[in-house]
Amino acid sequence: MLAREIARYGNVSYEPRILQKSKQTPQQEGLTRERRQINVIGSFGINRNYAQLLQNKKIVLIDDVFTTGATVNECSRVLKKHGAATVTVVTLAKVVLH
């Protein structure tokens, strides 16, 4: 809902189906920063039906809560690998880790 409203407000395209979860992973909650990064490697892919939309585009990736950045880093890597020119991450909230 957050991404849809930001897209509507910014008058930009909203494409929630470009990224897809390609493998099930354990829940990130309670994992260390290092385990979170390892946990998400290879867990996202590109929906082939939308792949052409990425070519040389500036992508804005919306994340509700940023904890360690493991998920958005992996999603950004996959988007760039499949043709996105840039990926900018916008986050609503950040968890402060001790």
Secondary structure, DSSP 8 states (H G I E B T S, - for coil): -HHHHHHHHHT----TTSEEE-S----STT--HHHHHHHHTT-EEE-TTTGGGGTT-EEEEEEEEESSSHHHHHHHHHHHHTT-SEEEEEEEEE----
